[in-house]
């Protein structure tokens, strides 16, 4: 393997093994599930019930960061050319065949492919530049707005109530 092919091989292996990739177009970074097919990462979404990816447009570029599946640390970062695949094209069918196996908890697994063709976008993220330098600054980002809430503290009386139940069950 020559020095020029090593970065692309690293991108391919790391991306194939990672369950999520972090992608930034013109909007905020998003963690996206994907499939590696024919030399590029493919992401599907922007439809009802699927992952959103605002800021990713056909013909644009995106910054992709791949993390380690076991430790969660950054393995490699690369710039991708973004291309939207037309529904039911040969490349769309090949990518959807891989993505279908990775889509967990789909409400309509029998009709999923048709729904994707009708309502979603499939983007091909093809590596054009691999960055081997590590960032020097702080990379923390504020969480995106969400209706989710954090857990509230346990009410003070709850441990006593649970303890009484255990004693009653034993006695």
BALOBA-1460 file (C-alpha; in Angstrom, 3 decimals):
// residues 171
<rec num="1" residu="x" x="0.000" y="0.000" z="0.000"/>
<rec num="2" residu="x" x="1.465" y="3.356" z="-0.968"/>
<rec num="3" residu="x" x="1.420" y="6.441" z="1.235"/>
<rec num="4" residu="x" x="-1.249" y="8.055" z="-0.980"/>
<rec num="5" residu="x" x="-3.717" y="5.164" z="-0.601"/>
<rec num="6" residu="x" x="-3.298" y="4.771" z="3.167"/>
<rec num="7" residu="x" x="-5.564" y="7.727" z="4.169"/>
<rec num="8" residu="x" x="-8.423" y="6.498" z="1.933"/>
<rec num="9" residu="x" x="-8.047" y="2.947" z="3.270"/>
<rec num="10" residu="x" x="-8.206" y="4.347" z="6.815"/>
<rec num="11" residu="x" x="-11.372" y="6.324" z="5.950"/>
<rec num="12" residu="x" x="-13.025" y="3.250" z="4.450"/>
<rec num="13" residu="x" x="-12.179" y="0.845" z="7.282"/>
<rec num="14" residu="x" x="-13.000" y="3.287" z="10.069"/>
<rec num="15" residu="x" x="-16.283" y="4.350" z="8.462"/>
<rec num="16" residu="x" x="-17.375" y="0.775" z="7.751"/>
<rec num="17" residu="x" x="-16.821" y="-0.233" z="11.367"/>
<rec num="18" residu="x" x="-18.357" y="2.817" z="13.016"/>
<rec num="19" residu="x" x="-22.090" y="2.733" z="13.733"/>
<rec num="20" residu="x" x="-22.367" y="6.527" z="13.479"/>
<rec num="21" residu="x" x="-20.516" y="9.272" z="11.692"/>
<rec num="22" residu="x" x="-20.581" y="12.941" z="12.653"/>
<rec num="23" residu="x" x="-21.455" y="15.100" z="9.653"/>
<rec num="24" residu="x" x="-21.477" y="18.881" z="9.304"/>
<rec num="25" residu="x" x="-22.741" y="20.657" z="6.213"/>
<rec num="26" residu="x" x="-23.849" y="24.275" z="6.548"/>
<rec num="27" residu="x" x="-25.777" y="23.421" z="9.725"/>
<rec num="28" residu="x" x="-24.744" y="21.900" z="13.062"/>
<rec num="29" residu="x" x="-22.900" y="18.593" z="13.425"/>
<rec num="30" residu="x" x="-25.225" y="15.579" z="13.329"/>
<rec num="31" residu="x" x="-24.607" y="11.970" z="14.299"/>
<rec num="32" residu="x" x="-25.924" y="9.908" z="11.379"/>
<rec num="33" residu="x" x="-26.281" y="6.165" z="10.825"/>
<rec num="34" residu="x" x="-24.937" y="5.137" z="7.461"/>
<rec num="35" residu="x" x="-23.711" y="2.357" z="5.189"/>
<rec num="36" residu="x" x="-20.435" y="2.273" z="3.269"/>
<rec num="37" residu="x" x="-21.147" y="1.267" z="-0.344"/>
<rec num="38" residu="x" x="-18.920" y="1.594" z="-3.436"/>
<rec num="39" residu="x" x="-16.312" y="3.888" z="-1.897"/>
<rec num="40" residu="x" x="-18.604" y="6.309" z="-0.061"/>
<rec num="41" residu="x" x="-20.769" y="6.674" z="3.037"/>
<rec num="42" residu="x" x="-24.505" y="6.761" z="2.300"/>
<rec num="43" residu="x" x="-26.984" y="8.439" z="4.657"/>
<rec num="44" residu="x" x="-30.742" y="8.361" z="4.375"/>
<rec num="45" residu="x" x="-33.172" y="10.753" z="5.993"/>
<rec num="46" residu="x" x="-35.034" y="14.048" z="5.866"/>
<rec num="47" residu="x" x="-38.329" y="12.175" z="5.747"/>
<rec num="48" residu="x" x="-40.997" y="11.476" z="8.368"/>
<rec num="49" residu="x" x="-39.583" y="9.260" z="11.115"/>
<rec num="50" residu="x" x="-36.062" y="9.310" z="9.689"/>
<rec num="51" residu="x" x="-32.911" y="11.159" z="10.726"/>
<rec num="52" residu="x" x="-32.749" y="14.843" z="9.805"/>
<rec num="53" residu="x" x="-29.713" y="16.280" z="8.073"/>
<rec num="54" residu="x" x="-30.270" y="19.980" z="7.497"/>
<rec num="55" residu="x" x="-27.438" y="21.770" z="5.763"/>
<rec num="56" residu="x" x="-26.503" y="18.886" z="3.472"/>
<rec num="57" residu="x" x="-27.235" y="19.705" z="-0.156"/>
<rec num="58" residu="x" x="-26.618" y="18.014" z="-3.482"/>
<rec num="59" residu="x" x="-23.386" y="19.365" z="-4.956"/>
<rec num="60" residu="x" x="-22.120" y="20.705" z="-1.620"/>
<rec num="61" residu="x" x="-19.437" y="19.486" z="0.727"/>
<rec num="62" residu="x" x="-19.545" y="18.160" z="4.265"/>
<rec num="63" residu="x" x="-17.057" y="17.556" z="7.038"/>
<rec num="64" residu="x" x="-17.194" y="13.975" z="8.333"/>
<rec num="65" residu="x" x="-15.676" y="12.741" z="11.587"/>
<rec num="66" residu="x" x="-15.457" y="9.040" z="12.306"/>
<rec num="67" residu="x" x="-15.216" y="7.838" z="15.878"/>
<rec num="68" residu="x" x="-13.971" y="4.589" z="17.340"/>
<rec num="69" residu="x" x="-16.755" y="2.105" z="17.984"/>
<rec num="70" residu="x" x="-15.224" y="0.902" z="21.267"/>
<rec num="71" residu="x" x="-13.701" y="4.038" z="22.800"/>
<rec num="72" residu="x" x="-15.673" y="6.801" z="21.059"/>
<rec num="73" residu="x" x="-12.564" y="8.850" z="20.232"/>
<rec num="74" residu="x" x="-11.891" y="10.488" z="16.867"/>
<rec num="75" residu="x" x="-10.215" y="8.159" z="14.369"/>
<rec num="76" residu="x" x="-10.226" y="10.186" z="11.180"/>
<rec num="77" residu="x" x="-11.828" y="13.283" z="9.683"/>
<rec num="78" residu="x" x="-12.471" y="13.859" z="5.996"/>
<rec num="79" residu="x" x="-14.145" y="16.230" z="3.589"/>
<rec num="80" residu="x" x="-16.892" y="14.708" z="1.468"/>
<rec num="81" residu="x" x="-18.500" y="15.677" z="-1.796"/>
<rec num="82" residu="x" x="-22.273" y="15.400" z="-1.293"/>
<rec num="83" residu="x" x="-24.411" y="13.951" z="-4.053"/>
<rec num="84" residu="x" x="-28.107" y="13.093" z="-3.837"/>
<rec num="85" residu="x" x="-28.982" y="9.805" z="-5.510"/>
<rec num="86" residu="x" x="-32.181" y="9.691" z="-7.574"/>
<rec num="87" residu="x" x="-34.743" y="7.196" z="-6.200"/>
<rec num="88" residu="x" x="-34.751" y="3.768" z="-7.814"/>
<rec num="89" residu="x" x="-31.517" y="4.379" z="-9.758"/>
<rec num="90" residu="x" x="-28.997" y="1.534" z="-9.783"/>
<rec num="91" residu="x" x="-26.739" y="3.237" z="-7.210"/>
<rec num="92" residu="x" x="-29.789" y="4.117" z="-5.049"/>
<rec num="93" residu="x" x="-30.932" y="0.461" z="-5.043"/>
<rec num="94" residu="x" x="-27.445" y="-0.785" z="-4.070"/>
<rec num="95" residu="x" x="-27.175" y="1.690" z="-1.180"/>
<rec num="96" residu="x" x="-30.738" y="1.039" z="0.047"/>
<rec num="97" residu="x" x="-30.074" y="-2.714" z="0.104"/>
<rec num="98" residu="x" x="-27.246" y="-2.078" z="2.614"/>
<rec num="99" residu="x" x="-29.117" y="0.583" z="4.602"/>
<rec num="100" residu="x" x="-32.220" y="-1.584" z="4.971"/>
<rec num="101" residu="x" x="-30.304" y="-4.067" z="7.123"/>
<rec num="102" residu="x" x="-28.999" y="-1.282" z="9.364"/>
<rec num="103" residu="x" x="-32.331" y="0.477" z="9.941"/>
<rec num="104" residu="x" x="-33.443" y="-0.580" z="13.395"/>
<rec num="105" residu="x" x="-37.004" y="-0.365" z="14.718"/>
<rec num="106" residu="x" x="-38.612" y="0.692" z="11.456"/>
<rec num="107" residu="x" x="-42.388" y="0.941" z="11.904"/>
<rec num="108" residu="x" x="-43.049" y="-0.352" z="8.387"/>
<rec num="109" residu="x" x="-40.279" y="-2.768" z="7.461"/>
<rec num="110" residu="x" x="-42.316" y="-4.269" z="4.604"/>
<rec num="111" residu="x" x="-43.030" y="-0.883" z="2.971"/>
<rec num="112" residu="x" x="-39.831" y="0.848" z="4.039"/>
<rec num="113" residu="x" x="-38.093" y="0.930" z="0.640"/>
<rec num="114" residu="x" x="-41.130" y="2.430" z="-1.088"/>
<rec num="115" residu="x" x="-41.529" y="5.033" z="1.654"/>
<rec num="116" residu="x" x="-37.864" y="5.954" z="1.355"/>
<rec num="117" residu="x" x="-38.224" y="6.416" z="-2.403"/>
<rec num="118" residu="x" x="-41.302" y="8.641" z="-1.929"/>
<rec num="119" residu="x" x="-40.437" y="10.701" z="1.135"/>
<rec num="120" residu="x" x="-36.694" y="10.634" z="1.902"/>
<rec num="121" residu="x" x="-33.380" y="11.722" z="0.481"/>
<rec num="122" residu="x" x="-30.391" y="9.413" z="0.023"/>
<rec num="123" residu="x" x="-27.041" y="11.193" z="0.042"/>
<rec num="124" residu="x" x="-23.696" y="9.822" z="-1.070"/>
<rec num="125" residu="x" x="-20.767" y="11.275" z="0.906"/>
<rec num="126" residu="x" x="-17.632" y="10.573" z="-1.102"/>
<rec num="127" residu="x" x="-14.209" y="11.336" z="0.418"/>
<rec num="128" residu="x" x="-12.284" y="14.040" z="-1.419"/>
<rec num="129" residu="x" x="-9.739" y="15.040" z="1.242"/>
<rec num="130" residu="x" x="-8.498" y="13.269" z="4.364"/>
<rec num="131" residu="x" x="-7.156" y="15.303" z="7.266"/>
<rec num="132" residu="x" x="-4.438" y="13.643" z="9.282"/>
<rec num="133" residu="x" x="-3.783" y="16.533" z="11.669"/>
<rec num="134" residu="x" x="-5.551" y="16.462" z="15.002"/>
<rec num="135" residu="x" x="-7.523" y="19.481" z="16.207"/>
<rec num="136" residu="x" x="-5.873" y="21.672" z="18.807"/>
<rec num="137" residu="x" x="-8.867" y="23.505" z="20.242"/>
<rec num="138" residu="x" x="-11.833" y="22.555" z="22.322"/>
<rec num="139" residu="x" x="-14.443" y="20.679" z="20.283"/>
<rec num="140" residu="x" x="-17.379" y="20.660" z="22.695"/>
<rec num="141" residu="x" x="-20.672" y="21.825" z="21.201"/>
<rec num="142" residu="x" x="-23.926" y="22.854" z="22.788"/>
<rec num="143" residu="x" x="-26.683" y="20.243" z="22.402"/>
<rec num="144" residu="x" x="-29.257" y="20.846" z="19.685"/>
<rec num="145" residu="x" x="-32.708" y="21.987" z="20.835"/>
<rec num="146" residu="x" x="-34.906" y="19.023" z="21.740"/>
<rec num="147" residu="x" x="-38.189" y="18.302" z="23.534"/>
<rec num="148" residu="x" x="-36.319" y="15.725" z="25.649"/>
<rec num="149" residu="x" x="-35.790" y="16.499" z="29.315"/>
<rec num="150" residu="x" x="-33.130" y="15.503" z="31.791"/>
<rec num="151" residu="x" x="-33.944" y="13.303" z="34.742"/>
<rec num="152" residu="x" x="-35.153" y="15.074" z="37.800"/>
<rec num="153" residu="x" x="-33.711" y="14.290" z="41.253"/>
<rec num="154" residu="x" x="-35.216" y="11.316" z="43.069"/>
<rec num="155" residu="x" x="-37.842" y="12.500" z="45.577"/>
<rec num="156" residu="x" x="-36.491" y="12.362" z="49.128"/>
<rec num="157" residu="x" x="-39.235" y="9.983" z="50.348"/>
<rec num="158" residu="x" x="-38.756" y="7.413" z="47.551"/>
<rec num="159" residu="x" x="-35.932" y="5.364" z="49.149"/>
<rec num="160" residu="x" x="-37.987" y="4.967" z="52.348"/>
<rec num="161" residu="x" x="-41.068" y="3.859" z="50.392"/>
<rec num="162" residu="x" x="-39.053" y="1.288" z="48.439"/>
<rec num="163" residu="x" x="-37.469" y="-0.028" z="51.621"/>
<rec num="164" residu="x" x="-40.932" y="-0.490" z="53.214"/>
<rec num="165" residu="x" x="-42.090" y="-2.473" z="50.148"/>
<rec num="166" residu="x" x="-39.092" y="-4.800" z="50.378"/>
<rec num="167" residu="x" x="-39.701" y="-5.416" z="54.096"/>
<rec num="168" residu="x" x="-43.422" y="-6.083" z="53.476"/>
<rec num="169" residu="x" x="-42.578" y="-8.559" z="50.680"/>
<rec num="170" residu="x" x="-40.169" y="-10.474" z="52.940"/>
<rec num="171" residu="x" x="-42.373" y="-10.442" z="56.044"/>
